[in-house]
Amino acid sequence: MPDNSVVVNLNQFERARRAQVSAETLSVLHGCRDLLIEGATRVLTRQTEAMENTLLAMADRSPLLDTRNTYYGAQGILNKQANELLSACKDAYCQNFSDFALNREKTTGSELLELSLVDDQDFEITLAVDKATSRLRFNCAEELVALDARIAHLLGRSDLAENDNPLGPRALCEAMLDGITRMQLEQDVRIVLLNQFDLVLTTELAHIYQAINRHLIDRGILPDLKVGAKNRAQNSGPAQHGTSSAGTGPAMQGQTGGDMFRLFEQLAHGGAPATGGYAAGTGAGGGSASAGLAGFSLLDSLSQLQSGALMLPGGGRFELPLLEATNVSNVLRSLQQSPVMQAASPLDAVLVDAVAMLFDVVFDEASIPDRLKAQIARLQIPVLKAAMLDRNFFSQSNHPVRRMLDAIATLSVHLPDNATGNARLDAISQVVSRVLDSFEQDIAVFESAAMELEAMASTLEETLEETVDVSLQPDIAQIKQSERAELAPVIVHDFINRALKDQQAGDAVREFLRRDWAQLLTQDYISEGEQGAHFNSHVETMRELVWSVQPKADMDARLMLVRILPGLLKRLREGTAEIDLPQKLSDRFFATLVILHANAVRPNAQPVPLPDITPEEIEALAPAPAVPEAPPIVAAEAEPATPEMEDEFTQRALALNKGDWVEFHYDDGTFRWARLGWVSSIKNTYLFSDQDGMNSFSIGLHRLADKLRRGEAVLVERKSITESAFGKLMNLFRQKLGHA
């Protein structure tokens, strides 16, 4: 453009106008900058060791060598260069923030001036930053609504795009990646480190943003701003006459609903139609049907349906299918096909569809028994009302309604098919009935119900723990004894060999220990184990016996022998009596021992010869040693030959902890739930009990892994049923939006 041109480049003009930031504004911005980056680096520094442990665990679980090396490489950087790395991230953020404050252009290459192909590495980096940004923004949605509004006000702008906030997650993630890149690391290592930083900050960043908002409030920047007001103002459209849209009225009293609610709004505003039979504001018969329900609201209709039938204008009547104690059906699908939906706004229709899909997912959950699903089914209308009244239902995992549903699902493991289980089911039914009778618009009804059900689950778990610990003790003792019986010959043989190693004990003592004393040690080991008092006492007696027959060259050793000899002989006689050693063999051994002790205290004299005894005489006198028979393992699963494979199913079995639940399936189509009560540290024998803790059975590691491999055993995950359902629900709506 010529120098004397009167044409003004509007982009440069707008940039120059925005660059005029006052010193006071810059000071406030710098204070916010310091709160963010100092808080983030402090959190990351504190969690460095935890990130290292996570990376090591991920490396151990990874089957691919390249992936393991990437995790090890990232862990090595955190271990040796954490301070340098975080300092680089901090410097990068401060530099980017200064560029924003002074309105400097980004470095060359940060923006493309023409279309070009993006290589795989750039795409992977961009995707990593996008994921990290989305995760942080979702978990800090409430705080960022207020922060975006305050920063826009501070900069004199009417609005601020979510990725244009210099304090936002996008700016922070890009700065962290810039700092990591300055360390000259491989791309895979950079992505792994960024993901670790993001995961750590996910739980902490909201607190930092709260501090920044307080900092701005203290300086008079929109002190009266209501959190979430900006989103509500933008998302709410004109209310339809006679409706209580989720975009207006009671639903708007809640806070931002996060990414899921944004999907709902996109669908409601033309992204895709709801799946109900009636579109919002139209009936099956066209406009006349809609006019017939003028003045009705969906929320009021739900309140009437909750308590019975809905009376329609003109004397008509509508009611949902009756849900009995054994009936599991999604009545919200019937609602979608009903005239009631004529009173629904587009967003209301999407909400009904979302909650209906939520119950579809819950009802498909195999880990919840049907009789418990029937209780959950009774809550469909109250849950839908709560979702319309409070959009936090979709964003808060600890929302009272979701806690109540999760608590009911958790009680699945405490419902055996007997009188005890039926009594517990009745208690759950009474709580559900109270919600149905008392819920109007106060969510606190669900809070009290959730607390009651959670307390019930906690009490049952504690009671079961105590019952199992007591009832399994005999079984545990029996399994330990059985396993020790298998190991006893090896253990006893090892103890005797160590006692005799490099010692001049003589053949008589060696034969006595290996043939006779070994029986006593074997009995002790099977009965008490290696730490048993009798076993250790008899091992010590064996060692004293070996020492006592050694030559005693000095007076101190001889005096020591004289002091210990009476007690030693007494313990030896008691031990031979315990194993019922034949009297002739016992007398011959102790006679030989007298000679050995006499020879030990006069090493320079001619030793006294020992009495001769042939092996045939010993065999005639001594019957075959009677080793205690190992008791059978209690109520053991049939143990056919099972291949000892080391795969993911073996690892799953090894990862089981006390208190975990497993669902065992049988050939006749039946199944039972079993709780892990104990695992043997010797042979990896797993001892399970039933839902009441009264019956038990054991199974070996590789047999259990084989059942997991065949699908005959399924781990029961103690997860939030609503969290899982919402994850599936969000994917379904994204697919629906993508096909719109």
NULOMAR-545091 format. One record per residue (C-alpha): z, y, x. Coordinates in steps of 0.05 Angstrom, whole numbers, plus 32768, in hexadecimal, padded with zeros to 4 digits. Each point is the difference from the previous one (the first is absolute). Layout:
# NULOMAR-545091
ZYX/...
END
This chain:
# NULOMAR-545091
800080008000/7FED8045801E/8039802B8018/7FED80397FD2/7FFC7FD37FC2/802980167FC5/80057FB97FE6/80477FE48005/800D7FB6800E/80317FF07FC8/801D7FC48025/8011802B803D/801A80377FD3/802E7FD17FDA/80187FE38042/800F8044801D/802480157FC0/802C7FC28001/800F8008804A/8029803F7FF3/80447FDD7FFD/803B802D8007/80347FF68037/80347FF17FCB/7FD57FCB7FDF/7FF07FE28044/804B7FFB8010/800D7FDB7FBF/7FC57FD1800D/80197FF28046/80457FEF7FE4/7FE07FCE7FD1/7FD67FE48038/803D7FF4802B/80267FDE7FC7/7FC67FD17FF5/7FEE7FEC8047/80467FFF801B/80187FD67FC4/7FC57FD08007/80087FF6804B/804B7FF77FF8/7FF57FC97FCD/7FCC7FDE802B/802C8003803E/803A7FE27FD9/7FD37FC77FE6/7FDC7FF08042/80277FC0800C/7FF57FE97FB9/7FB5800D8007/7FFF7FD78040/80237FC67FDD/7FCE80047FC7/7FC57FFE802F/801C7FC58026/800B7FDA7FBF/7FB980107FEA/7FE57FE88043/80267FBE7FF9/7FE37FF57FBB/7FB980128012/7FD17FC58009/7FCB80288027/8008800E804A/7FDF80457FFD/802D80167FC7/803E7FE78024/7FEB8027803E/7FF7803F7FD6/80467FFA7FE4/801D7FF28045/7FDA803B801C/801C802F7FCA/80467FE4800B/7FFA800C804B/7FED80497FF4/803D800A7FD4/802D7FDD8032/7FEA8026803E/7FDF80417FE8/802080117FBD/801980448015/7FBC8013801E/7FDC7FE77FC2/802B80267FCF/7FFC803E802B/7FB47FFC7FFE/80027FF97FB4/802E803C7FFB/7FD3802A802D/7FC27FEC7FD8/802180147FBF/80178043801A/7FBB800E801C/7FDE7FEE7FBE/8033802A7FDA/7FF2803C802D/7FB67FF77FF4/800C80037FB6/802F803C8003/7FD08027802B/7FC47FE77FD9/7FDE7FE3803D/7FC77FCF7FF7/800E7FB6800B/7FE77FE28040/7FB67FF18004/7FEF7FBF7FE0/803780017FCD/7FCE80127FCA/7FB97FE87FF9/7FCB80357FF4/7FCD7FCD7FEA/7FFE7FBB7FE4/80077FC98034/80147FB78004/80497FF2800D/800E7FC78031/80327FC97FF0/8036801C802E/7FFE80457FE0/80017FE17FBB/803C7FD58012/8026803C801B/7FF080297FC3/80157FC87FD2/80427FF98025/800F804A7FF9/7FEC7FFF7FB6/802F7FC57FF2/803980208026/7FF680427FDC/7FFC7FDF7FBB/80407FD8800C/8028803C8017/7FE5802D7FC9/80107FCC7FCA/80487FF88018/800A804C8005/7FD880147FC2/803880277FDF/80138027803F/7FB8800F8011/7FF0801E7FBB/80348036800E/7FEF80078049/7FB580097FF3/800F80367FCC/80308025802F/7FD27FFE803C/7FC680197FD5/802C80397FE7/801680108047/7FB780048017/7FEC802A7FC5/7FD27FCB7FE2/7FFA7FED7FB7/7FFD7FB68012/80037FD2803C/7FDB7FBE8004/802F7FC68011/7FDF7FF38044/7FFF804A8013/804B80078005/80128006804A/80427FDE7FF0/7FE17FC87FD6/7FFA7FB68011/7FB780078014/800E80348035/803B7FD8801A/7FD87FBE8003/7FC580218023/803080208032/80227FBE800E/7FBD7FDF800C/7FEB803A802E/80407FF68028/7FF67FB58004/7FB8800B8016/8018802C8039/80217FC3801E/7FBC7FE1800E/800F7FC17FD8/7FD07FCD7FE2/7FEC800E7FB8/80237FC37FE3/804180148022/7FF980477FE6/7FF77FE67FB8/803C7FD18007/802C8039801A/7FEA802F7FC9/80107FCB7FCB/80457FF5801E/800E804B8001/7FE880057FB8/802C7FC67FE8/803E801E8020/7FF280457FE4/7FF17FE57FBA/804A7FFA7FF0/8016803F8024/7FCB80357FF6/801680127FB9/80448016801C/7FDD802C8033/7FD480207FCB/803E800D7FD6/801F8025803B/7FC080298008/800080127FB6/804980178006/7FEC8029803D/7FCA80237FD8/802E800A7FC3/80348020802E/7FCB80328015/7FED80117FB8/7FBF7FD87FFC/7FFB7FEA7FB7/804A7FF07FF9/7FF97FF27FB5/7FC57FD08007/800B7FC07FD8/7FED7FC28026/7FC17FE27FE3/7FF0803D7FD6/7FBD800A8023/7FE87FBA7FF0/801780057FB9/7FDD80417FF5/7FBF7FE6801D/80027FBC7FDE/801380147FBA/7FC780117FD2/800180207FBC/802C7FD77FD1/7FDE7FE07FC6/801A80127FBC/80357FD07FE7/80057FD68041/80347FF78035/7FD27FF7803B/801D7FE58041/7FE2803E801F/802B802D7FD4/80427FFC7FDC/80357FCE8015/7FD67FDE8035/7FFA80418025/804B8002800B/7FF87FCD8038/7FEA800F8047/7FBF7FEF8021/7FEB7FB87FF7/7FDC7FF88042/7FBD7FDF800D/80047FD17FC4/800880387FCE/7FC680258021/7FD57FC27FF2/801780027FB7/7FEC80497FFA/7FBC7FF3801F/7FF47FC87FCE/8019802C7FC6/7FD080388014/7FC27FD67FFF/80087FD3803C/7FFD7FC27FD3/80117FEF7FB8/80427FE07FEE/7FFB7FB77FEC/801F80097FBB/7FD67FF57FC2/800A80487FEA/7FEC803A802A/802F803B8000/7FFA80277FBF/7FCD7FD17FDF/800A7FC47FD5/7FD67FC47FF2/7FE280247FC5/7FF180418022/801D80457FF4/801C7FF17FBA/80317FCD801C/801980338033/800B80337FCA/80297FCD7FDA/803580018037/8002804B800B/80468018800F/80157FBE801F/80137FFA8049/7FFB7FC1802A/804780088019/801C80057FBA/7FD67FC47FEB/801D7FD78039/804780127FEA/7FF17FE57FBA/7FDF7FC2801B/803B7FF3802D/802D7FF97FC3/7FCF7FDF7FD0/7FC080137FDC/7FDA80428001/7FEF801F7FBD/7FBA801E8001/7FE8803A7FD5/7FE97FEA7FBC/80347FC87FFC/7FE37FD48036/802C7FD6802E/7FF87FE98048/802E7FD4802A/7FFA7FDB8041/80037FB48005/80477FE67FFF/801C7FED8044/802F7FC57FFC/802D7FE28035/7FC97FD08018/7FC3802D7FF3/7FDD8020803C/7FC7802D7FEA/7FE780458012/800A80287FC0/7FE5803E8022/7FBB7FE17FFC/800A7FFD7FB4/801780498002/7FBF80148024/7FD87FE27FC7/802980227FCA/7FF880417FD9/803D801B8025/7FD38010803C/7FDC80347FD6/803B802E800F/7FF87FF6804B/7FE380328032/7FD37FE58037/80397FFE8031/802D7FDD7FCD/7FCA7FCB7FF7/7FFC7FF4804B/804C7FFB8004/80027FCC7FC9/7FCA7FD98025/802780058041/80417FE87FE3/7FDC7FC87FDC/7FE07FEA8041/804580048021/801B7FCE7FCE/7FC27FD48009/80117FFB804A/804A7FF27FF3/7FEF7FCA7FCD/7FD17FDF8033/80397FFB8033/800C7FB68009/80468009801E/801D801B7FBE/800F7FCA7FCC/7FE1800A7FBB/804280087FDD/8010803A802D/7FBB801E7FF7/800E7FFF7FB6/803B802F800B/7FD4802E802B/7FCB7FFE7FC8/8032801D7FCF/8004803F802B/7FB680137FFD/800680397FCE/803E801F8021/7FDF7FFB8045/7FC180227FE6/802A80387FE1/802680098041/7FBF80048027/7FE780377FD2/804280268002/80097FFC804C/7FC57FF9802F/80317FF08038/7FFB7FBA7FE4/7FBF7FF88026/8017801E8042/804A7FEC800A/800F7FB88011/8049800C7FEE/7FF0801D7FBB/80337FE47FCD/7FCA7FDF7FD6/7FE27FDD803C/80457FEC801A/800F7FE07FBD/7FC07FD78001/800C7FED8049/80477FEB7FF0/7FE87FD37FC7/7FCC7FE0802F/80357FF68036/802B7FD77FCF/7FC87FCC7FFD/80217FD78037/80427FFE7FD9/7FE57FE07FC0/80077FB48006/7FE77FD97FC4/80467FF07FE6/8038801F7FD7/8013802F8039/7FB9801A8006/7FFC800A7FB4/804180288001/7FE4802D8036/7FC080097FD9/802880157FC3/80248034802A/7FBD801D8017/7FE77FFF7FB8/803C80297FE9/7FF180368035/7FB780037FEA/801680067FB7/802D803B8010/7FC680248021/7FD37FF37FC4/803680197FD0/8015803E8026/7FC4801B8027/7FE2803F7FE4/7FEF802F8038/803B7FFB8030/7FED7FD8803E/804A7FF7800F/80007FC57FD0/7FD67FDA8032/802D80178039/803E7FE07FE1/7FD87FC17FEE/7FE57FFA8047/80468008801D/801B7FCA7FD2/7FC87FCF8011/8004800F804B/804C7FF47FFE/7FF37FBF7FDB/7FCE7FE98035/802F80148039/803B7FDC7FE1/7FD77FC17FF4/7FE780028047/80468007801C/801B7FC97FD3/7FC67FD28013/800C800F8049/80497FEC7FFA/7FF07FC27FD7/7FCA7FE98030/802B800C803E/80367FD37FE3/7FD57FCB7FE0/7FD37FF6803D/80387FF78033/80047FB47FF7/7FB47FFA8004/7FFD802D803D/80367FD68023/7FDA7FC07FEE/7FBE801A801A/801F80198040/80227FBC800A/7FBF7FDB7FF3/7FDA802C8032/80367FF98034/7FFD7FB47FF9/7FB780038016/8010802C803B/80427FDF8015/7FE47FCB8031/7FD980358026/803980338001/80367FCD8015/7FD37FE28035/7FF58046801D/804B800F8002/80107FBE8023/7FC780098033/801980478011/80477FE68009/7FE97FC8802F/7FCC80288027/800D7FFD804B/80457FE17FF5/801D7FC28023/80197FE27FBF/7FF47FB7800C/7FDA7FCE7FD6/803D7FEF7FD5/800A80487FEA/7FB6800B7FF5/7FFA7FC27FD6/803E80137FD7/7FE680457FF1/7FBA7FEB7FEE/80137FC27FD8/804380117FE1/8012804A8005/7FBA80127FE7/80127FE07FBD/803C802F7FF8/7FD7803D8014/7FC97FEC7FCF/80327FFA7FC7/801E80448011/7FBC80228005/7FE87FE47FBE/804080147FDD/800C8045801E/7FC68015802B/800080198048/803480367FF1/80317FCE7FE1/80467FFD801D/80017FB48007/7FBC7FFE8020/801280348034/80447FDF800D/7FDF7FBD800D/7FCB8020802C/803880208029/80247FBC8004/7FBF7FE2801B/7FFB80368036/80497FF68014/7FF47FB58005/7FC5800A802F/80278031802A/803E7FD28002/7FDB7FC88024/7FE3802E8036/801F7FFA8046/803B80318007/7FFF80188048/803880347FFC/804680007FE4/7FF280347FCA/7FCB7FD47FE0/802E7FC48002/803880277FDF/7FCF80187FCB/7FEC7FB87FF1/80497FEC7FF9/800B80397FCE/7FC47FF27FD4/80007FB48004/80327FF17FC7/7FDC802C7FCE/7FBC7FE68016/80147FB87FF7/801E80107FBC/7FC080217FE7/7FD57FC7801C/802A7FCC7FDA/7FFC80297FC0/7FB580068007/7FF67FB5800C/802A7FF37FC3/7FD4802D7FD5/7FC27FD78011/80257FBE7FF9/7FF17FEB8048/80127FB68007/80457FF78020/7FE87FD6803A/7FCB80348013/803480387FF9/80337FDB802B/7FCC7FF08035/7FE8804A8002/8046801C8008/80107FCC8036/7FC280168025/801380497FF6/80447FF38023/7FDB7FE6803D/7FCF803B8000/803880327FFD/80257FDD8037/7FC18001802B/7FF6804A7FF0/80438016801D/7FFA7FD88041/7FB8800A8016/800C7FEE804A/801E7FBC7FF0/7FD97FC27FEE/7FEF80057FB5/801B7FCB7FD2/7FC77FD57FE5/7FF180057FB5/80047FC47FD2/7FBD7FDE7FF3/7FE37FFA7FBA/7FBB7FE77FEF/7FD280227FCD/80037FC07FD7/804B80067FFA/7FFB80497FEB/7FCC7FEF7FCB/802B7FC87FE5/803D802E7FFB/7FDE803F7FE7/7FD97FFF7FBF/7FC5802E7FF8/801780497FFC/800580177FB8/7FE080447FFA/801080237FBE/7FC77FFC7FCF/7FE080427FEF/800B80147FB7/7FC1800C7FD7/7FEB80487FF5/801680167FBB/7FCD7FFE7FC8/7FC780068031/7FB9800C7FEB/7FD47FC4800D/7FE980088048/7FBD7FDF800B/7FDF80088043/7FF1804A8006/7FD4801C8038/80268031802B/7FD0803B7FFD/800E8046801A/7FDC80307FD1/800F803A7FD1/80237FD27FCF/802F7FE78036/800E80488011/800E80107FB7/80327FC77FFD/802180168040/800580477FE5/80297FEA7FC3/8047801A7FFF/803E7FEB7FDA/7FFB80197FB8/7FB47FFC7FFD/7FE17FDD7FC3/7FC87FCD8000/7FDB7FE47FC3/7FF37FB58008/7FC77FE27FD6/7FFB7FB67FEE/7FC87FD17FEC/80167FFD7FB7/7FF3804B7FF9/804980148002/8020802E8033/804580188014/801C803A8026/802C7FF2803B/802A802F802B/80067FF5804B/80497FF68010/80007FE98049/7FD17FEE8039/80137FCF8037/7FFA801D8046/7FF87FBA801D/7FC57FE27FDB/7FEB80397FD1/80177FDC7FC1/7FFE802E7FC3/80367FF77FCB/7FEE801D7FBB/802880067FC0/7FEB800B7FB8/8007803F7FD7/80497FF17FF1/80117FE88046/801A7FBE7FE6/7FC97FD08018/7FE27FFE8045/7FCA7FDE8029/7FE880048048/7FBB8001801F/7FE680048047/7FDB803A801E/7FBB7FDF8006/80067FE07FBB/801080447FE2/7FC680208026/7FD27FCA7FE5/8017800E7FB9/7FF2804A800B/7FBC7FEE801C/7FEF7FD57FC3/801A80327FCE/80387FD17FEB/803280348016/7FF8804B7FF5/802D8036801D/801F802B7FCA/7FFB80488019/803A802D7FEC/7FD4803C7FF6/7FFC80387FCE/7FD57FE77FC7/7FED80477FEB/7FEE80148047/7FD17FC58005/7FE4800D7FBB/7FF3804A800F/7FDB7FED803F/7FD17FD37FD9/7FFC80337FC8/7FE980378030/7FC97FD4801C/7FE87FF07FB9/7FFC80497FED/7FDD80128041/7FCC7FCB7FF1/7FF8801A7FBA/7FF78047801A/7FCE7FE88034/7FD57FDE7FCA/8004803B7FD1/
END
